[in-house]
């Protein structure tokens, strides 16, 4: 289980970075900033990599986390980088990261 704890912490840290990177930005500002886009996509990769290594047992205990969607976004960024839709990345960040953060902050032990 320790491994899952560390991976959940990795996911939490990545989600927090994403939220911090886009804090106060509009969609247009996000779309205009290669730097922010690159940082966000890097952390989406980290989030997805950690997600993919979580045990089935932990996934079953936390069905409120969209495991398949997170891993799918990572795969898209890594393997189909030439066809990434920035509007979809923005939509994911704006709509999916805040609730994911809430869940991760609830399940990751505070001392970590």
Gaussian input, Z-matrix of N, CA and C with variables (Angstrom, degrees):
# hf/3-21g

backbone

0 1
 N
 C     1     B1
 C     2     B2     1     A1
 N     3     B3     2     A2     1     D1
 C     4     B4     3     A3     2     D2
 C     5     B5     4     A4     3     D3
 N     6     B6     5     A5     4     D4
 C     7     B7     6     A6     5     D5
 C     8     B8     7     A7     6     D6
 N     9     B9     8     A8     7     D7
 C    10    B10     9     A9     8     D8
 C    11    B11    10    A10     9     D9
 N    12    B12    11    A11    10    D10
 C    13    B13    12    A12    11    D11
 C    14    B14    13    A13    12    D12
 N    15    B15    14    A14    13    D13
 C    16    B16    15    A15    14    D14
 C    17    B17    16    A16    15    D15
 N    18    B18    17    A17    16    D16
 C    19    B19    18    A18    17    D17
 C    20    B20    19    A19    18    D18
 N    21    B21    20    A20    19    D19
 C    22    B22    21    A21    20    D20
 C    23    B23    22    A22    21    D21
 N    24    B24    23    A23    22    D22
 C    25    B25    24    A24    23    D23
 C    26    B26    25    A25    24    D24
 N    27    B27    26    A26    25    D25
 C    28    B28    27    A27    26    D26
 C    29    B29    28    A28    27    D27
 N    30    B30    29    A29    28    D28
 C    31    B31    30    A30    29    D29
 C    32    B32    31    A31    30    D30
 N    33    B33    32    A32    31    D31
 C    34    B34    33    A33    32    D32
 C    35    B35    34    A34    33    D33
 N    36    B36    35    A35    34    D34
 C    37    B37    36    A36    35    D35
 C    38    B38    37    A37    36    D36
 N    39    B39    38    A38    37    D37
 C    40    B40    39    A39    38    D38
 C    41    B41    40    A40    39    D39
 N    42    B42    41    A41    40    D40
 C    43    B43    42    A42    41    D41
 C    44    B44    43    A43    42    D42
 N    45    B45    44    A44    43    D43
 C    46    B46    45    A45    44    D44
 C    47    B47    46    A46    45    D45
 N    48    B48    47    A47    46    D46
 C    49    B49    48    A48    47    D47
 C    50    B50    49    A49    48    D48
 N    51    B51    50    A50    49    D49
 C    52    B52    51    A51    50    D50
 C    53    B53    52    A52    51    D51
 N    54    B54    53    A53    52    D52
 C    55    B55    54    A54    53    D53
 C    56    B56    55    A55    54    D54
 N    57    B57    56    A56    55    D55
 C    58    B58    57    A57    56    D56
 C    59    B59    58    A58    57    D57
 N    60    B60    59    A59    58    D58
 C    61    B61    60    A60    59    D59
 C    62    B62    61    A61    60    D60
 N    63    B63    62    A62    61    D61
 C    64    B64    63    A63    62    D62
 C    65    B65    64    A64    63    D63
 N    66    B66    65    A65    64    D64
 C    67    B67    66    A66    65    D65
 C    68    B68    67    A67    66    D66
 N    69    B69    68    A68    67    D67
 C    70    B70    69    A69    68    D68
 C    71    B71    70    A70    69    D69
 N    72    B72    71    A71    70    D70
 C    73    B73    72    A72    71    D71
 C    74    B74    73    A73    72    D72
 N    75    B75    74    A74    73    D73
 C    76    B76    75    A75    74    D74
 C    77    B77    76    A76    75    D75
 N    78    B78    77    A77    76    D76
 C    79    B79    78    A78    77    D77
 C    80    B80    79    A79    78    D78
 N    81    B81    80    A80    79    D79
 C    82    B82    81    A81    80    D80
 C    83    B83    82    A82    81    D81
 N    84    B84    83    A83    82    D82
 C    85    B85    84    A84    83    D83
 C    86    B86    85    A85    84    D84
 N    87    B87    86    A86    85    D85
 C    88    B88    87    A87    86    D86
 C    89    B89    88    A88    87    D87
 N    90    B90    89    A89    88    D88
 C    91    B91    90    A90    89    D89
 C    92    B92    91    A91    90    D90
 N    93    B93    92    A92    91    D91
 C    94    B94    93    A93    92    D92
 C    95    B95    94    A94    93    D93
 N    96    B96    95    A95    94    D94
 C    97    B97    96    A96    95    D95
 C    98    B98    97    A97    96    D96
 N    99    B99    98    A98    97    D97
 C   100   B100    99    A99    98    D98
 C   101   B101   100   A100    99    D99
 N   102   B102   101   A101   100   D100
 C   103   B103   102   A102   101   D101
 C   104   B104   103   A103   102   D102
 N   105   B105   104   A104   103   D103
 C   106   B106   105   A105   104   D104
 C   107   B107   106   A106   105   D105
 N   108   B108   107   A107   106   D106
 C   109   B109   108   A108   107   D107
 C   110   B110   109   A109   108   D108
 N   111   B111   110   A110   109   D109
 C   112   B112   111   A111   110   D110
 C   113   B113   112   A112   111   D111
 N   114   B114   113   A113   112   D112
 C   115   B115   114   A114   113   D113
 C   116   B116   115   A115   114   D114
 N   117   B117   116   A116   115   D115
 C   118   B118   117   A117   116   D116
 C   119   B119   118   A118   117   D117
 N   120   B120   119   A119   118   D118
 C   121   B121   120   A120   119   D119
 C   122   B122   121   A121   120   D120
 N   123   B123   122   A122   121   D121
 C   124   B124   123   A123   122   D122
 C   125   B125   124   A124   123   D123
 N   126   B126   125   A125   124   D124
 C   127   B127   126   A126   125   D125
 C   128   B128   127   A127   126   D126
 N   129   B129   128   A128   127   D127
 C   130   B130   129   A129   128   D128
 C   131   B131   130   A130   129   D129
 N   132   B132   131   A131   130   D130
 C   133   B133   132   A132   131   D131
 C   134   B134   133   A133   132   D132
 N   135   B135   134   A134   133   D133
 C   136   B136   135   A135   134   D134
 C   137   B137   136   A136   135   D135
 N   138   B138   137   A137   136   D136
 C   139   B139   138   A138   137   D137
 C   140   B140   139   A139   138   D138
 N   141   B141   140   A140   139   D139
 C   142   B142   141   A141   140   D140
 C   143   B143   142   A142   141   D141
 N   144   B144   143   A143   142   D142
 C   145   B145   144   A144   143   D143
 C   146   B146   145   A145   144   D144
 N   147   B147   146   A146   145   D145
 C   148   B148   147   A147   146   D146
 C   149   B149   148   A148   147   D147
 N   150   B150   149   A149   148   D148
 C   151   B151   150   A150   149   D149
 C   152   B152   151   A151   150   D150
 N   153   B153   152   A152   151   D151
 C   154   B154   153   A153   152   D152
 C   155   B155   154   A154   153   D153
 N   156   B156   155   A155   154   D154
 C   157   B157   156   A156   155   D155
 C   158   B158   157   A157   156   D156
 N   159   B159   158   A158   157   D157
 C   160   B160   159   A159   158   D158
 C   161   B161   160   A160   159   D159
 N   162   B162   161   A161   160   D160
 C   163   B163   162   A162   161   D161
 C   164   B164   163   A163   162   D162
 N   165   B165   164   A164   163   D163
 C   166   B166   165   A165   164   D164
 C   167   B167   166   A166   165   D165
 N   168   B168   167   A167   166   D166
 C   169   B169   168   A168   167   D167
 C   170   B170   169   A169   168   D168
 N   171   B171   170   A170   169   D169
 C   172   B172   171   A171   170   D170
 C   173   B173   172   A172   171   D171
 N   174   B174   173   A173   172   D172
 C   175   B175   174   A174   173   D173
 C   176   B176   175   A175   174   D174
 N   177   B177   176   A176   175   D175
 C   178   B178   177   A177   176   D176
 C   179   B179   178   A178   177   D177
 N   180   B180   179   A179   178   D178
 C   181   B181   180   A180   179   D179
 C   182   B182   181   A181   180   D180
 N   183   B183   182   A182   181   D181
 C   184   B184   183   A183   182   D182
 C   185   B185   184   A184   183   D183
 N   186   B186   185   A185   184   D184
 C   187   B187   186   A186   185   D185
 C   188   B188   187   A187   186   D186
 N   189   B189   188   A188   187   D187
 C   190   B190   189   A189   188   D188
 C   191   B191   190   A190   189   D189
 N   192   B192   191   A191   190   D190
 C   193   B193   192   A192   191   D191
 C   194   B194   193   A193   192   D192
 N   195   B195   194   A194   193   D193
 C   196   B196   195   A195   194   D194
 C   197   B197   196   A196   195   D195
 N   198   B198   197   A197   196   D196
 C   199   B199   198   A198   197   D197
 C   200   B200   199   A199   198   D198
 N   201   B201   200   A200   199   D199
 C   202   B202   201   A201   200   D200
 C   203   B203   202   A202   201   D201
 N   204   B204   203   A203   202   D202
 C   205   B205   204   A204   203   D203
 C   206   B206   205   A205   204   D204
 N   207   B207   206   A206   205   D205
 C   208   B208   207   A207   206   D206
 C   209   B209   208   A208   207   D207
 N   210   B210   209   A209   208   D208
 C   211   B211   210   A210   209   D209
 C   212   B212   211   A211   210   D210
 N   213   B213   212   A212   211   D211
 C   214   B214   213   A213   212   D212
 C   215   B215   214   A214   213   D213
 N   216   B216   215   A215   214   D214
 C   217   B217   216   A216   215   D215
 C   218   B218   217   A217   216   D216
 N   219   B219   218   A218   217   D217
 C   220   B220   219   A219   218   D218
 C   221   B221   220   A220   219   D219
 N   222   B222   221   A221   220   D220
 C   223   B223   222   A222   221   D221
 C   224   B224   223   A223   222   D222
 N   225   B225   224   A224   223   D223
 C   226   B226   225   A225   224   D224
 C   227   B227   226   A226   225   D225
 N   228   B228   227   A227   226   D226
 C   229   B229   228   A228   227   D227
 C   230   B230   229   A229   228   D228
 N   231   B231   230   A230   229   D229
 C   232   B232   231   A231   230   D230
 C   233   B233   232   A232   231   D231
 N   234   B234   233   A233   232   D232
 C   235   B235   234   A234   233   D233
 C   236   B236   235   A235   234   D234
 N   237   B237   236   A236   235   D235
 C   238   B238   237   A237   236   D236
 C   239   B239   238   A238   237   D237
 N   240   B240   239   A239   238   D238
 C   241   B241   240   A240   239   D239
 C   242   B242   241   A241   240   D240
 N   243   B243   242   A242   241   D241
 C   244   B244   243   A243   242   D242
 C   245   B245   244   A244   243   D243
 N   246   B246   245   A245   244   D244
 C   247   B247   246   A246   245   D245
 C   248   B248   247   A247   246   D246
 N   249   B249   248   A248   247   D247
 C   250   B250   249   A249   248   D248
 C   251   B251   250   A250   249   D249
 N   252   B252   251   A251   250   D250
 C   253   B253   252   A252   251   D251
 C   254   B254   253   A253   252   D252
 N   255   B255   254   A254   253   D253
 C   256   B256   255   A255   254   D254
 C   257   B257   256   A256   255   D255
 N   258   B258   257   A257   256   D256
 C   259   B259   258   A258   257   D257
 C   260   B260   259   A259   258   D258
 N   261   B261   260   A260   259   D259
 C   262   B262   261   A261   260   D260
 C   263   B263   262   A262   261   D261
 N   264   B264   263   A263   262   D262
 C   265   B265   264   A264   263   D263
 C   266   B266   265   A265   264   D264
 N   267   B267   266   A266   265   D265
 C   268   B268   267   A267   266   D266
 C   269   B269   268   A268   267   D267
 N   270   B270   269   A269   268   D268
 C   271   B271   270   A270   269   D269
 C   272   B272   271   A271   270   D270
 N   273   B273   272   A272   271   D271
 C   274   B274   273   A273   272   D272
 C   275   B275   274   A274   273   D273
 N   276   B276   275   A275   274   D274
 C   277   B277   276   A276   275   D275
 C   278   B278   277   A277   276   D276
 N   279   B279   278   A278   277   D277
 C   280   B280   279   A279   278   D278
 C   281   B281   280   A280   279   D279
 N   282   B282   281   A281   280   D280
 C   283   B283   282   A282   281   D281
 C   284   B284   283   A283   282   D282
 N   285   B285   284   A284   283   D283
 C   286   B286   285   A285   284   D284
 C   287   B287   286   A286   285   D285
 N   288   B288   287   A287   286   D286
 C   289   B289   288   A288   287   D287
 C   290   B290   289   A289   288   D288
 N   291   B291   290   A290   289   D289
 C   292   B292   291   A291   290   D290
 C   293   B293   292   A292   291   D291
 N   294   B294   293   A293   292   D292
 C   295   B295   294   A294   293   D293
 C   296   B296   295   A295   294   D294
 N   297   B297   296   A296   295   D295
 C   298   B298   297   A297   296   D296
 C   299   B299   298   A298   297   D297
 N   300   B300   299   A299   298   D298
 C   301   B301   300   A300   299   D299
 C   302   B302   301   A301   300   D300
 N   303   B303   302   A302   301   D301
 C   304   B304   303   A303   302   D302
 C   305   B305   304   A304   303   D303
 N   306   B306   305   A305   304   D304
 C   307   B307   306   A306   305   D305
 C   308   B308   307   A307   306   D306
 N   309   B309   308   A308   307   D307
 C   310   B310   309   A309   308   D308
 C   311   B311   310   A310   309   D309
 N   312   B312   311   A311   310   D310
 C   313   B313   312   A312   311   D311
 C   314   B314   313   A313   312   D312
 N   315   B315   314   A314   313   D313
 C   316   B316   315   A315   314   D314
 C   317   B317   316   A316   315   D315
 N   318   B318   317   A317   316   D316
 C   319   B319   318   A318   317   D317
 C   320   B320   319   A319   318   D318
 N   321   B321   320   A320   319   D319
 C   322   B322   321   A321   320   D320
 C   323   B323   322   A322   321   D321
 N   324   B324   323   A323   322   D322
 C   325   B325   324   A324   323   D323
 C   326   B326   325   A325   324   D324
 N   327   B327   326   A326   325   D325
 C   328   B328   327   A327   326   D326
 C   329   B329   328   A328   327   D327
 N   330   B330   329   A329   328   D328
 C   331   B331   330   A330   329   D329
 C   332   B332   331   A331   330   D330
 N   333   B333   332   A332   331   D331
 C   334   B334   333   A333   332   D332
 C   335   B335   334   A334   333   D333

   B1=1.4602
   B2=1.5287
   B3=1.3045
   B4=1.4685
   B5=1.5233
   B6=1.3111
   B7=1.4595
   B8=1.5277
   B9=1.3233
   B10=1.4589
   B11=1.5200
   B12=1.3212
   B13=1.4668
   B14=1.5268
   B15=1.3177
   B16=1.4687
   B17=1.5271
   B18=1.3145
   B19=1.4648
   B20=1.5317
   B21=1.3278
   B22=1.4698
   B23=1.5224
   B24=1.3273
   B25=1.4635
   B26=1.5258
   B27=1.3250
   B28=1.4730
   B29=1.5318
   B30=1.3272
   B31=1.4664
   B32=1.5263
   B33=1.3152
   B34=1.4616
   B35=1.5244
   B36=1.3085
   B37=1.4724
   B38=1.5322
   B39=1.3264
   B40=1.4650
   B41=1.5258
   B42=1.3275
   B43=1.4689
   B44=1.5289
   B45=1.3198
   B46=1.4766
   B47=1.5283
   B48=1.3158
   B49=1.4704
   B50=1.5192
   B51=1.3282
   B52=1.4628
   B53=1.5182
   B54=1.3155
   B55=1.4701
   B56=1.5209
   B57=1.3220
   B58=1.4691
   B59=1.5341
   B60=1.3233
   B61=1.4611
   B62=1.5305
   B63=1.3243
   B64=1.4716
   B65=1.5327
   B66=1.3218
   B67=1.4656
   B68=1.5340
   B69=1.3171
   B70=1.4595
   B71=1.5196
   B72=1.3242
   B73=1.4664
   B74=1.5274
   B75=1.3032
   B76=1.4568
   B77=1.5213
   B78=1.3155
   B79=1.4621
   B80=1.5281
   B81=1.3135
   B82=1.4685
   B83=1.5247
   B84=1.3206
   B85=1.4693
   B86=1.5220
   B87=1.3166
   B88=1.4659
   B89=1.5276
   B90=1.3228
   B91=1.4595
   B92=1.5297
   B93=1.3147
   B94=1.4625
   B95=1.5239
   B96=1.3184
   B97=1.4658
   B98=1.5270
   B99=1.3154
   B100=1.4653
   B101=1.5207
   B102=1.3174
   B103=1.4594
   B104=1.5307
   B105=1.3224
   B106=1.4660
   B107=1.5212
   B108=1.3159
   B109=1.4663
   B110=1.5287
   B111=1.3146
   B112=1.4575
   B113=1.5284
   B114=1.3161
   B115=1.4575
   B116=1.5151
   B117=1.3145
   B118=1.4641
   B119=1.5261
   B120=1.3166
   B121=1.4658
   B122=1.5256
   B123=1.3047
   B124=1.4788
   B125=1.5231
   B126=1.3200
   B127=1.4611
   B128=1.5305
   B129=1.3218
   B130=1.4673
   B131=1.5261
   B132=1.3289
   B133=1.4569
   B134=1.5319
   B135=1.3211
   B136=1.4645
   B137=1.5288
   B138=1.3175
   B139=1.4661
   B140=1.5265
   B141=1.3141
   B142=1.4593
   B143=1.5150
   B144=1.3308
   B145=1.4655
   B146=1.5203
   B147=1.3192
   B148=1.4625
   B149=1.5293
   B150=1.2997
   B151=1.4695
   B152=1.5201
   B153=1.3046
   B154=1.4668
   B155=1.5239
   B156=1.3382
   B157=1.4618
   B158=1.5317
   B159=1.3116
   B160=1.4647
   B161=1.5315
   B162=1.3180
   B163=1.4658
   B164=1.5242
   B165=1.3212
   B166=1.4620
   B167=1.5326
   B168=1.3106
   B169=1.4703
   B170=1.5331
   B171=1.3080
   B172=1.4696
   B173=1.5221
   B174=1.3030
   B175=1.4707
   B176=1.5242
   B177=1.3151
   B178=1.4680
   B179=1.5305
   B180=1.3203
   B181=1.4688
   B182=1.5240
   B183=1.3132
   B184=1.4728
   B185=1.5213
   B186=1.3100
   B187=1.4631
   B188=1.5183
   B189=1.3344
   B190=1.4620
   B191=1.5308
   B192=1.3177
   B193=1.4688
   B194=1.5291
   B195=1.3224
   B196=1.4754
   B197=1.5321
   B198=1.3277
   B199=1.4662
   B200=1.5257
   B201=1.3072
   B202=1.4670
   B203=1.5294
   B204=1.3176
   B205=1.4676
   B206=1.5283
   B207=1.3201
   B208=1.4685
   B209=1.5309
   B210=1.3250
   B211=1.4671
   B212=1.5317
   B213=1.3260
   B214=1.4595
   B215=1.5200
   B216=1.3304
   B217=1.4729
   B218=1.5215
   B219=1.3170
   B220=1.4634
   B221=1.5296
   B222=1.3164
   B223=1.4617
   B224=1.5230
   B225=1.2885
   B226=1.4680
   B227=1.5319
   B228=1.3339
   B229=1.4704
   B230=1.5252
   B231=1.3260
   B232=1.4628
   B233=1.5250
   B234=1.3147
   B235=1.4607
   B236=1.5219
   B237=1.3158
   B238=1.4641
   B239=1.5246
   B240=1.3274
   B241=1.4681
   B242=1.5206
   B243=1.3106
   B244=1.4618
   B245=1.5225
   B246=1.3238
   B247=1.4635
   B248=1.5359
   B249=1.3169
   B250=1.4655
   B251=1.5211
   B252=1.3143
   B253=1.4654
   B254=1.5193
   B255=1.3293
   B256=1.4644
   B257=1.5276
   B258=1.3263
   B259=1.4606
   B260=1.5305
   B261=1.3240
   B262=1.4664
   B263=1.5273
   B264=1.3188
   B265=1.4690
   B266=1.5305
   B267=1.3276
   B268=1.4579
   B269=1.5337
   B270=1.2939
   B271=1.4691
   B272=1.5317
   B273=1.3100
   B274=1.4625
   B275=1.5204
   B276=1.3133
   B277=1.4635
   B278=1.5316
   B279=1.3172
   B280=1.4624
   B281=1.5246
   B282=1.3299
   B283=1.4632
   B284=1.5223
   B285=1.3122
   B286=1.4658
   B287=1.5240
   B288=1.3175
   B289=1.4665
   B290=1.5401
   B291=1.3402
   B292=1.4761
   B293=1.5339
   B294=1.3355
   B295=1.4658
   B296=1.5385
   B297=1.3294
   B298=1.4584
   B299=1.5256
   B300=1.3192
   B301=1.4651
   B302=1.5221
   B303=1.3115
   B304=1.4647
   B305=1.5337
   B306=1.3159
   B307=1.4677
   B308=1.5303
   B309=1.3226
   B310=1.4615
   B311=1.5227
   B312=1.3191
   B313=1.4635
   B314=1.5287
   B315=1.2980
   B316=1.4547
   B317=1.5294
   B318=1.3342
   B319=1.4724
   B320=1.5224
   B321=1.3269
   B322=1.4546
   B323=1.5257
   B324=1.3266
   B325=1.4686
   B326=1.5268
   B327=1.3408
   B328=1.4626
   B329=1.5227
   B330=1.3179
   B331=1.4657
   B332=1.5098
   B333=1.3336
   B334=1.4566
   B335=1.5087
   A1=111.43
   A2=117.64
   A3=120.24
   A4=110.79
   A5=116.30
   A6=119.21
   A7=110.65
   A8=116.96
   A9=120.27
   A10=111.23
   A11=116.58
   A12=119.84
   A13=110.51
   A14=116.22
   A15=120.65
   A16=111.06
   A17=116.59
   A18=120.30
   A19=111.37
   A20=116.78
   A21=120.01
   A22=110.21
   A23=116.59
   A24=119.66
   A25=110.49
   A26=117.53
   A27=121.04
   A28=110.46
   A29=115.55
   A30=119.90
   A31=110.53
   A32=116.46
   A33=120.72
   A34=111.23
   A35=116.84
   A36=120.94
   A37=110.24
   A38=117.52
   A39=121.02
   A40=110.84
   A41=117.05
   A42=120.24
   A43=111.08
   A44=116.78
   A45=119.93
   A46=111.07
   A47=116.81
   A48=119.76
   A49=110.63
   A50=116.82
   A51=120.43
   A52=110.09
   A53=116.63
   A54=120.95
   A55=110.70
   A56=116.34
   A57=120.21
   A58=111.44
   A59=116.94
   A60=120.92
   A61=112.34
   A62=117.25
   A63=120.24
   A64=113.48
   A65=116.05
   A66=119.62
   A67=111.04
   A68=115.14
   A69=121.11
   A70=114.90
   A71=118.21
   A72=120.65
   A73=111.01
   A74=115.35
   A75=120.51
   A76=107.70
   A77=115.96
   A78=119.17
   A79=110.55
   A80=116.73
   A81=119.99
   A82=111.34
   A83=117.16
   A84=120.21
   A85=110.61
   A86=116.43
   A87=120.52
   A88=110.13
   A89=116.30
   A90=120.29
   A91=111.97
   A92=117.19
   A93=121.02
   A94=113.09
   A95=117.92
   A96=120.46
   A97=111.84
   A98=116.10
   A99=120.84
   A100=110.50
   A101=115.95
   A102=120.65
   A103=111.14
   A104=117.06
   A105=120.81
   A106=110.16
   A107=117.34
   A108=120.53
   A109=110.59
   A110=116.15
   A111=121.03
   A112=110.70
   A113=117.47
   A114=121.18
   A115=111.92
   A116=116.45
   A117=121.14
   A118=110.27
   A119=116.72
   A120=118.99
   A121=111.33
   A122=117.53
   A123=120.28
   A124=110.00
   A125=117.17
   A126=120.05
   A127=111.61
   A128=117.96
   A129=119.77
   A130=110.32
   A131=116.99
   A132=120.88
   A133=110.80
   A134=116.35
   A135=120.80
   A136=109.65
   A137=115.74
   A138=121.64
   A139=110.20
   A140=116.26
   A141=121.02
   A142=113.78
   A143=116.84
   A144=119.32
   A145=110.63
   A146=117.00
   A147=120.46
   A148=110.25
   A149=116.24
   A150=122.37
   A151=111.37
   A152=116.80
   A153=121.33
   A154=112.67
   A155=117.55
   A156=121.00
   A157=113.68
   A158=116.79
   A159=121.02
   A160=109.20
   A161=116.15
   A162=120.57
   A163=111.73
   A164=115.28
   A165=121.28
   A166=110.88
   A167=116.21
   A168=121.13
   A169=110.89
   A170=116.22
   A171=120.12
   A172=110.56
   A173=117.59
   A174=120.70
   A175=110.71
   A176=116.15
   A177=120.30
   A178=111.38
   A179=116.79
   A180=120.38
   A181=112.49
   A182=116.85
   A183=121.24
   A184=109.71
   A185=115.20
   A186=120.92
   A187=112.90
   A188=117.49
   A189=120.68
   A190=112.17
   A191=117.12
   A192=121.16
   A193=107.26
   A194=117.79
   A195=121.01
   A196=111.63
   A197=115.66
   A198=122.30
   A199=112.64
   A200=117.39
   A201=121.37
   A202=111.18
   A203=116.68
   A204=120.26
   A205=111.36
   A206=116.89
   A207=120.56
   A208=110.05
   A209=116.28
   A210=119.97
   A211=110.75
   A212=116.42
   A213=120.56
   A214=112.26
   A215=116.48
   A216=120.25
   A217=110.00
   A218=116.61
   A219=120.79
   A220=110.34
   A221=116.44
   A222=120.00
   A223=111.38
   A224=116.20
   A225=120.76
   A226=110.61
   A227=115.48
   A228=119.93
   A229=111.19
   A230=116.32
   A231=120.51
   A232=112.49
   A233=116.89
   A234=120.02
   A235=114.66
   A236=116.90
   A237=119.82
   A238=110.19
   A239=114.98
   A240=122.38
   A241=113.07
   A242=116.72
   A243=122.27
   A244=112.62
   A245=116.55
   A246=120.35
   A247=111.69
   A248=116.35
   A249=120.40
   A250=109.41
   A251=115.48
   A252=120.90
   A253=108.11
   A254=114.97
   A255=120.63
   A256=111.05
   A257=117.82
   A258=119.28
   A259=111.36
   A260=116.82
   A261=120.65
   A262=110.08
   A263=116.82
   A264=120.16
   A265=108.94
   A266=117.02
   A267=120.56
   A268=111.04
   A269=116.30
   A270=120.77
   A271=110.24
   A272=116.55
   A273=121.27
   A274=110.59
   A275=115.68
   A276=120.64
   A277=110.72
   A278=116.72
   A279=120.86
   A280=112.56
   A281=117.35
   A282=119.92
   A283=114.17
   A284=118.23
   A285=119.83
   A286=114.92
   A287=117.71
   A288=119.13
   A289=111.89
   A290=120.50
   A291=117.80
   A292=114.28
   A293=120.30
   A294=117.86
   A295=112.65
   A296=117.72
   A297=120.22
   A298=110.02
   A299=116.02
   A300=120.26
   A301=111.16
   A302=116.87
   A303=120.93
   A304=110.84
   A305=116.92
   A306=120.55
   A307=110.08
   A308=116.84
   A309=119.93
   A310=111.42
   A311=117.57
   A312=119.76
   A313=111.05
   A314=116.89
   A315=120.87
   A316=111.94
   A317=117.41
   A318=118.90
   A319=114.86
   A320=118.67
   A321=120.31
   A322=107.84
   A323=115.39
   A324=120.76
   A325=110.34
   A326=118.36
   A327=122.12
   A328=114.87
   A329=118.16
   A330=119.86
   A331=112.94
   A332=116.52
   A333=119.13
   A334=108.78
   D1=-28.95
   D2=-179.48
   D3=-54.49
   D4=-39.99
   D5=-179.42
   D6=-61.00
   D7=-43.30
   D8=178.33
   D9=-63.42
   D10=-38.70
   D11=177.85
   D12=-59.73
   D13=-44.00
   D14=179.67
   D15=-66.18
   D16=-39.69
   D17=179.67
   D18=-68.01
   D19=-39.32
   D20=176.32
   D21=-63.86
   D22=-37.89
   D23=176.11
   D24=-64.28
   D25=-41.75
   D26=176.48
   D27=-58.46
   D28=-42.04
   D29=179.04
   D30=-63.78
   D31=-42.92
   D32=179.66
   D33=-62.64
   D34=-45.91
   D35=179.85
   D36=-61.32
   D37=-43.84
   D38=179.66
   D39=-63.75
   D40=-44.03
   D41=179.63
   D42=-63.76
   D43=-39.19
   D44=177.31
   D45=-63.90
   D46=-41.29
   D47=177.96
   D48=-61.86
   D49=-45.18
   D50=179.01
   D51=-57.42
   D52=-48.08
   D53=-179.89
   D54=-60.23
   D55=-41.40
   D56=179.84
   D57=-67.40
   D58=-39.83
   D59=-178.57
   D60=-62.47
   D61=-34.35
   D62=-176.08
   D63=-101.81
   D64=-1.21
   D65=-177.96
   D66=-54.72
   D67=125.64
   D68=177.34
   D69=80.81
   D70=-1.38
   D71=-179.54
   D72=-89.42
   D73=146.53
   D74=169.09
   D75=-88.09
   D76=168.12
   D77=176.97
   D78=-59.85
   D79=-40.78
   D80=-179.96
   D81=-63.41
   D82=-41.37
   D83=177.87
   D84=-64.27
   D85=-39.73
   D86=176.53
   D87=-62.06
   D88=-46.27
   D89=-178.18
   D90=-66.09
   D91=-22.56
   D92=-179.15
   D93=-89.59
   D94=-8.67
   D95=-174.51
   D96=-111.67
   D97=102.43
   D98=175.67
   D99=-61.06
   D100=-36.67
   D101=-178.30
   D102=-62.06
   D103=-48.77
   D104=179.65
   D105=-66.37
   D106=-43.05
   D107=178.41
   D108=-57.24
   D109=-45.61
   D110=-178.44
   D111=-63.28
   D112=-44.60
   D113=178.78
   D114=-63.00
   D115=-43.58
   D116=179.43
   D117=-63.65
   D118=-45.57
   D119=-178.23
   D120=-66.85
   D121=-34.38
   D122=175.84
   D123=-62.11
   D124=-45.23
   D125=-179.06
   D126=-71.71
   D127=-29.74
   D128=172.97
   D129=-64.57
   D130=-35.05
   D131=175.09
   D132=-64.02
   D133=-47.61
   D134=179.25
   D135=-59.51
   D136=-46.59
   D137=178.67
   D138=-56.04
   D139=-47.32
   D140=-179.09
   D141=-69.30
   D142=-37.24
   D143=177.73
   D144=-63.80
   D145=-46.94
   D146=178.76
   D147=-62.13
   D148=-43.05
   D149=179.95
   D150=-57.15
   D151=-42.94
   D152=-176.23
   D153=-65.96
   D154=-22.71
   D155=-176.62
   D156=-96.05
   D157=-3.22
   D158=179.01
   D159=-67.90
   D160=139.62
   D161=-178.67
   D162=-66.43
   D163=155.72
   D164=176.78
   D165=-60.61
   D166=-35.02
   D167=179.54
   D168=-61.24
   D169=-47.40
   D170=179.69
   D171=-68.23
   D172=-39.37
   D173=176.91
   D174=-58.65
   D175=-42.25
   D176=-179.10
   D177=-66.60
   D178=-33.40
   D179=178.75
   D180=-73.47
   D181=-20.06
   D182=-176.22
   D183=-127.53
   D184=64.04
   D185=-178.67
   D186=-68.88
   D187=-10.55
   D188=178.30
   D189=-80.09
   D190=-3.18
   D191=175.24
   D192=-96.68
   D193=128.25
   D194=-178.67
   D195=-80.29
   D196=71.75
   D197=-174.31
   D198=-52.72
   D199=-47.78
   D200=-176.40
   D201=-65.52
   D202=-41.37
   D203=-179.99
   D204=-66.37
   D205=-39.56
   D206=179.49
   D207=-64.26
   D208=-47.79
   D209=178.91
   D210=-64.55
   D211=-36.64
   D212=179.18
   D213=-64.31
   D214=-40.36
   D215=177.33
   D216=-63.48
   D217=-42.89
   D218=177.97
   D219=-59.94
   D220=-46.60
   D221=-179.42
   D222=-61.60
   D223=-39.85
   D224=179.42
   D225=-62.79
   D226=-46.03
   D227=-178.98
   D228=-64.49
   D229=-41.20
   D230=-176.63
   D231=-76.56
   D232=-45.95
   D233=-171.11
   D234=-98.42
   D235=-18.28
   D236=-179.89
   D237=-126.56
   D238=38.13
   D239=-177.47
   D240=-54.86
   D241=-25.95
   D242=-178.21
   D243=-76.58
   D244=-8.53
   D245=-175.46
   D246=-132.78
   D247=35.22
   D248=-179.43
   D249=-81.76
   D250=131.02
   D251=175.96
   D252=-95.57
   D253=112.60
   D254=-176.78
   D255=-63.15
   D256=-31.08
   D257=177.61
   D258=-64.81
   D259=-33.77
   D260=177.52
   D261=-72.35
   D262=-38.44
   D263=176.04
   D264=-60.75
   D265=-46.67
   D266=178.86
   D267=-59.81
   D268=-46.71
   D269=-179.63
   D270=-59.35
   D271=-42.37
   D272=178.02
   D273=-61.71
   D274=-47.62
   D275=-178.64
   D276=-64.07
   D277=-45.02
   D278=-176.08
   D279=-71.27
   D280=-36.69
   D281=-173.50
   D282=-101.33
   D283=-29.94
   D284=-172.40
   D285=-103.27
   D286=-28.39
   D287=-177.40
   D288=-69.52
   D289=-43.97
   D290=-179.92
   D291=-57.84
   D292=-47.34
   D293=178.19
   D294=-68.30
   D295=-32.98
   D296=176.92
   D297=-64.31
   D298=-42.75
   D299=177.29
   D300=-58.24
   D301=-43.70
   D302=-179.79
   D303=-59.83
   D304=-42.91
   D305=179.76
   D306=-67.52
   D307=-47.84
   D308=-177.96
   D309=-63.05
   D310=-39.60
   D311=179.25
   D312=-65.94
   D313=-27.54
   D314=178.08
   D315=-75.64
   D316=-35.65
   D317=-173.89
   D318=-97.89
   D319=-18.33
   D320=178.84
   D321=-85.10
   D322=129.48
   D323=-178.30
   D324=-58.97
   D325=132.46
   D326=-176.28
   D327=-58.06
   D328=-32.46
   D329=-178.14
   D330=-70.75
   D331=-10.92
   D332=178.92
   D333=-87.43

